[in-house]
Amino acid sequence: MLIVSTPVVCQVVERETGLLGQHFDTMAPHPVVQAIIDLSAGAIGGAACVFSGQPLDTAKVKMQTFPALYRGFIHCVVSTYKQVGLSGLYQGTTPALVANIAENSVLFMSYGFCQQVVRFTSGLPSDAALSDMQKACSGSVASIFSSLVLCPTELVKCRLQAMYEMEASGKIAKSQNTVWSVVKSIMKNEGPQGFFQGLTTTIAREVPGYFCFFGAYELCRTAFADYMKCDKDNIGMFPIVVSGGFGGACLWLVVYPMDCVKSRIQVMSMTGRQAGFFKTFMTIARTEGVRALYSGLTPTMIRTFPANGALFLGYEASRKLMMKQFD
């Protein structure tokens, strides 16, 4: 049993893992240093997230964009493997890596800054602990900044992941199979603004999504701390992974239809300019049914625990290590 219930054991776990201790509310010696630590730890967490869940993310995007083409998650994975081999499940890994590193670097750096804004507006000292709800609000606002760097990289990723289906269905004449070929195509046909196709939908997804993400993560950590009778920053590796997975599950359950619309807009914009979020949402619901808005949810939910658990574990471990240098 990994969950223990005494302060003494918590201290032993802390010594053994080296993971635990200071968390979001600990202040670095200087705000610039703190921002660099948060940015670096977010980048490490983002990389861990991609490596642990890329094939399932590929299946999600394919099912979102072509829901009538696949009977389910297993059929999508098997069909992709038969069509283009194992590499097909890792299409878009490079832009996914760039997207997640960029998103989580900016997200966690902005998260620390937004927490300071919340403290200031609430009249709290700069080192005061925030409530779980205040942290959820901080994460929600921080996601607006991360959306600006996420949208262009996620656009390239989604197009690469659905390229085979776009060519096979006759929607495009010839597929682009590399990151650079997709980037050149966007610049040539759509200009720089083409990289921000789906930005409004991305923000509409991120703001409520990250409120749920950080809120559920913090609530779950608090529950573990209460059960273990120790500080929530000293709960250990396994509870951090579970809390991260729980936060990710809550995010996707709330915002999945918006993510489906975003993927559809970003992929289909290869054929020409697409309608906005609301019109695309209503068109999918009216012509394909509400169920189409949840196509690909199964691989997403399977992916969320290892991927988001790895995200927070990578973030917490690296941040702890870097913070130690300034203690």
C-alpha positions as CSV (number, residue, x, y, z in Angstrom):
1,M,0.0,0.0,0.0
2,L,1.6,3.3,-1.1
3,I,-0.6,5.6,0.8
4,V,0.6,6.0,4.4
5,S,-1.0,7.8,7.3
6,T,1.6,9.1,9.8
7,P,3.7,12.3,9.8
8,V,6.8,10.2,10.5
9,V,6.4,8.0,7.5
10,C,5.7,11.2,5.4
11,Q,9.1,12.5,6.5
12,V,10.7,9.2,5.5
13,V,9.1,9.3,2.1
14,E,10.3,12.9,1.7
15,R,13.9,11.9,2.4
16,E,13.8,8.9,0.1
17,T,12.1,10.5,-2.9
18,G,13.7,14.0,-2.7
19,L,10.6,15.2,-4.5
20,L,8.6,16.9,-1.8
21,G,8.7,20.1,0.2
22,Q,8.2,23.5,-1.1
23,H,5.3,24.0,-3.6
24,F,3.7,26.9,-5.5
25,D,3.5,29.2,-2.5
26,T,7.2,29.2,-1.7
27,M,8.9,32.3,-2.9
28,A,12.3,32.3,-4.7
29,P,14.9,34.9,-3.7
30,H,14.0,37.1,-6.7
31,P,10.9,37.2,-8.9
32,V,13.0,36.7,-12.0
33,V,14.6,33.6,-10.6
34,Q,11.2,32.3,-9.6
35,A,9.9,32.9,-13.1
36,I,12.9,31.0,-14.6
37,I,12.4,28.1,-12.2
38,D,8.6,27.9,-13.0
39,L,9.3,28.1,-16.8
40,S,12.0,25.4,-16.7
41,A,10.0,23.1,-14.5
42,G,6.9,23.5,-16.7
43,A,9.0,22.6,-19.8
44,I,10.3,19.4,-18.2
45,G,6.7,18.5,-17.1
46,G,5.4,19.2,-20.7
47,A,8.1,16.9,-22.2
48,A,7.1,14.1,-19.8
49,C,3.5,14.6,-20.7
50,V,4.1,14.1,-24.5
51,F,6.4,11.1,-24.2
52,S,3.9,9.3,-22.0
53,G,0.8,9.8,-24.2
54,Q,1.5,10.7,-27.8
55,P,-0.1,7.6,-29.6
56,L,-3.3,8.1,-27.7
57,D,-3.4,11.8,-28.6
58,T,-3.0,10.8,-32.2
59,A,-6.0,8.5,-32.0
60,K,-8.0,11.3,-30.3
61,V,-7.3,13.8,-33.1
62,K,-8.1,11.3,-35.9
63,M,-11.4,10.3,-34.3
64,Q,-12.3,13.9,-33.7
65,T,-11.7,14.9,-37.3
66,F,-13.1,11.8,-39.0
67,P,-15.6,10.3,-36.5
68,A,-17.4,8.2,-39.2
69,L,-14.2,6.6,-40.3
70,Y,-13.5,4.7,-37.1
71,R,-15.8,2.4,-35.1
72,G,-13.9,3.0,-31.9
73,F,-10.5,3.6,-30.3
74,I,-9.1,0.1,-30.9
75,H,-10.2,0.2,-34.6
76,C,-8.5,3.6,-35.0
77,V,-5.2,2.4,-33.5
78,V,-5.2,-0.9,-35.5
79,S,-6.2,0.9,-38.8
80,T,-3.4,3.5,-38.4
81,Y,-0.9,0.7,-37.7
82,K,-1.9,-1.2,-40.8
83,Q,-2.0,1.9,-43.0
84,V,1.3,3.6,-42.1
85,G,2.9,1.4,-39.4
86,L,3.9,2.3,-35.9
87,S,5.3,5.6,-36.9
88,G,1.7,6.7,-37.8
89,L,0.8,6.7,-34.1
90,Y,3.7,9.1,-33.5
91,Q,2.9,11.6,-36.2
92,G,3.1,15.1,-34.8
93,T,5.4,14.2,-31.9
94,T,7.9,17.0,-32.7
95,P,5.2,19.8,-32.8
96,A,3.5,18.1,-29.8
97,L,6.7,18.3,-27.9
98,V,7.2,22.0,-28.9
99,A,3.5,22.7,-28.1
100,N,3.6,21.1,-24.7
101,I,6.9,22.5,-23.7
102,A,5.9,26.0,-24.8
103,E,2.4,25.7,-23.3
104,N,3.5,24.4,-19.9
105,S,6.5,26.7,-19.7
106,V,4.3,29.8,-20.2
107,L,1.4,28.2,-18.2
108,F,3.4,27.5,-15.0
109,M,5.4,30.8,-15.3
110,S,2.1,32.7,-15.7
111,Y,0.6,30.6,-12.9
112,G,3.1,31.8,-10.4
113,F,2.6,35.4,-11.6
114,C,-1.2,35.1,-11.4
115,Q,-1.0,33.8,-7.9
116,Q,0.9,36.9,-6.9
117,V,-1.8,39.0,-8.6
118,V,-4.5,37.1,-6.6
119,R,-2.6,37.7,-3.3
120,F,-2.3,41.4,-4.2
121,T,-6.0,41.9,-5.0
122,S,-7.0,39.9,-1.9
123,G,-4.7,42.0,0.3
124,L,-2.6,39.0,1.3
125,P,1.2,39.0,2.0
126,S,3.4,37.9,-0.9
127,D,4.2,34.6,0.7
128,A,0.7,33.8,2.0
129,A,-0.8,30.4,1.1
130,L,-3.7,30.5,-1.3
131,S,-6.9,28.4,-1.1
132,D,-7.5,25.7,-3.6
133,M,-10.2,27.9,-5.3
134,Q,-7.8,30.8,-5.6
135,K,-5.2,28.5,-7.2
136,A,-7.9,27.3,-9.6
137,C,-8.6,30.9,-10.6
138,S,-4.9,31.6,-11.0
139,G,-4.5,28.6,-13.4
140,S,-7.6,29.7,-15.4
141,V,-6.2,33.2,-16.1
142,A,-2.7,31.8,-16.8
143,S,-4.1,29.6,-19.5
144,I,-5.0,32.7,-21.6
145,F,-1.2,33.4,-22.0
146,S,-0.3,29.8,-22.7
147,S,-3.0,29.6,-25.4
148,L,-1.1,32.2,-27.5
149,V,1.9,29.9,-27.8
150,L,-0.1,26.6,-27.9
151,C,-2.4,27.4,-30.8
152,P,0.2,27.6,-33.6
153,T,2.1,24.5,-32.5
154,E,-1.0,22.5,-31.9
155,L,-2.3,23.5,-35.3
156,V,0.8,21.9,-37.0
157,K,0.5,18.8,-34.7
158,C,-3.2,18.2,-35.5
159,R,-2.7,18.6,-39.3
160,L,0.2,16.1,-39.3
161,Q,-1.8,13.6,-37.2
162,A,-4.8,13.7,-39.6
163,M,-2.8,14.1,-42.9
164,Y,-3.4,10.5,-44.1
165,E,-7.1,10.8,-43.7
166,M,-7.2,14.2,-45.4
167,E,-5.4,12.8,-48.5
168,A,-7.3,9.4,-48.5
169,S,-10.7,11.3,-48.4
170,G,-9.7,13.5,-51.4
171,K,-9.9,16.7,-49.4
172,I,-6.3,17.5,-50.3
173,A,-4.3,16.5,-53.3
174,K,-1.0,15.7,-51.7
175,S,-0.1,15.3,-48.0
176,Q,2.8,17.0,-46.2
177,N,4.6,14.5,-44.0
178,T,7.1,16.7,-42.1
179,V,6.8,19.6,-39.7
180,W,8.6,21.9,-42.1
181,S,6.4,21.1,-45.1
182,V,3.3,21.9,-43.1
183,V,4.8,25.1,-41.8
184,K,5.7,26.2,-45.4
185,S,2.3,25.3,-46.6
186,I,0.6,27.4,-44.0
187,M,2.9,30.4,-44.7
188,K,2.3,30.1,-48.5
189,N,-1.4,29.6,-48.5
190,E,-2.6,31.4,-45.3
191,G,0.1,33.7,-44.2
192,P,1.3,34.2,-40.6
193,Q,-2.3,34.6,-39.4
194,G,-3.0,31.0,-40.6
195,F,-1.1,29.7,-37.6
196,F,-3.8,31.1,-35.3
197,Q,-6.7,29.2,-36.8
198,G,-8.8,28.0,-33.9
199,L,-7.3,30.5,-31.4
200,T,-10.7,31.6,-30.1
201,T,-11.7,28.0,-29.6
202,T,-8.4,27.2,-27.9
203,I,-9.0,30.1,-25.3
204,A,-12.6,29.0,-24.9
205,R,-11.3,25.5,-24.1
206,E,-8.4,26.5,-21.9
207,V,-10.0,29.0,-19.5
208,P,-12.7,26.7,-18.0
209,G,-10.5,23.7,-18.5
210,Y,-7.6,24.9,-16.5
211,F,-9.9,26.1,-13.7
212,C,-11.0,22.5,-13.4
213,F,-7.4,21.2,-13.9
214,F,-5.7,23.1,-11.2
215,G,-8.8,23.1,-8.9
216,A,-9.2,19.3,-9.0
217,Y,-5.4,18.8,-8.7
218,E,-5.2,20.9,-5.5
219,L,-8.4,19.4,-4.0
220,C,-7.1,15.9,-4.6
221,R,-3.7,16.8,-3.0
222,T,-5.6,18.3,0.0
223,A,-7.6,15.1,0.4
224,F,-4.4,13.0,0.3
225,A,-2.8,15.3,2.9
226,D,-5.9,15.0,5.2
227,Y,-5.9,11.2,4.9
228,M,-2.1,10.9,5.5
229,K,-2.1,13.5,8.4
230,C,0.7,15.5,6.9
231,D,1.3,18.7,4.9
232,K,-0.1,18.6,1.3
233,D,3.4,19.3,0.0
234,N,4.7,16.2,1.6
235,I,2.3,13.6,0.2
236,G,4.8,11.6,-2.0
237,M,5.1,10.6,-5.7
238,F,2.1,8.3,-6.0
239,P,-0.5,10.8,-4.7
240,I,1.0,13.5,-7.0
241,V,0.6,11.3,-10.0
242,V,-3.0,10.4,-9.0
243,S,-3.8,14.1,-8.3
244,G,-2.4,15.1,-11.7
245,G,-4.4,12.4,-13.5
246,F,-7.6,13.4,-11.6
247,G,-7.0,17.1,-12.6
248,G,-6.6,16.0,-16.3
249,A,-9.7,13.9,-16.2
250,C,-11.8,16.8,-14.9
251,L,-10.4,19.1,-17.5
252,W,-11.3,16.8,-20.5
253,L,-14.7,15.9,-19.2
254,V,-15.6,19.6,-19.1
255,V,-14.1,20.9,-22.3
256,Y,-13.9,17.9,-24.6
257,P,-16.6,19.2,-27.1
258,M,-14.7,22.4,-27.5
259,D,-11.5,20.5,-28.1
260,C,-13.3,18.5,-30.8
261,V,-14.4,21.7,-32.5
262,K,-10.9,23.1,-32.3
263,S,-9.3,20.0,-33.9
264,R,-11.9,20.1,-36.7
265,I,-11.3,23.8,-37.5
266,Q,-7.5,23.4,-37.4
267,V,-7.4,20.3,-39.6
268,M,-10.2,21.3,-42.1
269,S,-8.7,24.7,-42.5
270,M,-6.2,23.0,-44.9
271,T,-9.1,23.0,-47.4
272,G,-10.0,26.7,-47.0
273,R,-11.1,29.2,-44.3
274,Q,-13.5,27.6,-41.8
275,A,-16.4,29.0,-39.9
276,G,-15.9,30.2,-36.3
277,F,-16.4,28.2,-33.1
278,F,-20.1,28.6,-32.6
279,K,-21.1,27.9,-36.2
280,T,-18.8,24.8,-36.4
281,F,-20.1,23.5,-33.1
282,M,-23.8,23.8,-34.3
283,T,-23.0,22.3,-37.7
284,I,-21.4,19.2,-36.1
285,A,-24.2,18.8,-33.6
286,R,-26.9,19.3,-36.3
287,T,-25.4,17.1,-39.1
288,E,-23.5,14.5,-37.1
289,G,-25.2,14.5,-33.8
290,V,-24.0,15.4,-30.3
291,R,-22.1,12.1,-30.0
292,A,-19.6,13.3,-32.7
293,L,-18.5,16.0,-30.3
294,Y,-17.3,13.3,-28.0
295,S,-15.6,11.2,-30.6
296,G,-12.1,10.2,-29.3
297,L,-13.0,10.6,-25.6
298,T,-12.0,7.1,-24.7
299,P,-8.3,7.4,-25.7
300,T,-8.2,10.8,-24.2
301,M,-9.4,9.5,-20.8
302,I,-7.0,6.5,-21.0
303,R,-4.2,8.9,-21.8
304,T,-5.0,11.6,-19.1
305,F,-3.7,9.7,-16.0
306,P,-0.2,8.7,-17.2
307,A,0.2,11.9,-19.2
308,N,-0.9,14.4,-16.6
309,G,0.5,12.4,-13.8
310,A,3.9,12.6,-15.6
311,L,3.3,16.3,-16.2
312,F,2.9,17.2,-12.5
313,L,5.5,14.7,-11.3
314,G,8.1,16.2,-13.8
315,Y,7.1,19.7,-12.7
316,E,7.2,19.0,-9.0
317,A,10.4,17.0,-9.0
318,S,12.4,19.5,-11.2
319,R,11.0,22.5,-9.3
320,K,11.9,21.0,-6.0
321,L,15.5,20.4,-7.2
322,M,15.9,23.9,-8.6
323,M,14.4,25.5,-5.5
324,K,16.9,23.7,-3.3
325,Q,19.7,25.6,-4.9
326,F,18.2,28.8,-3.5
327,D,17.2,27.6,0.0
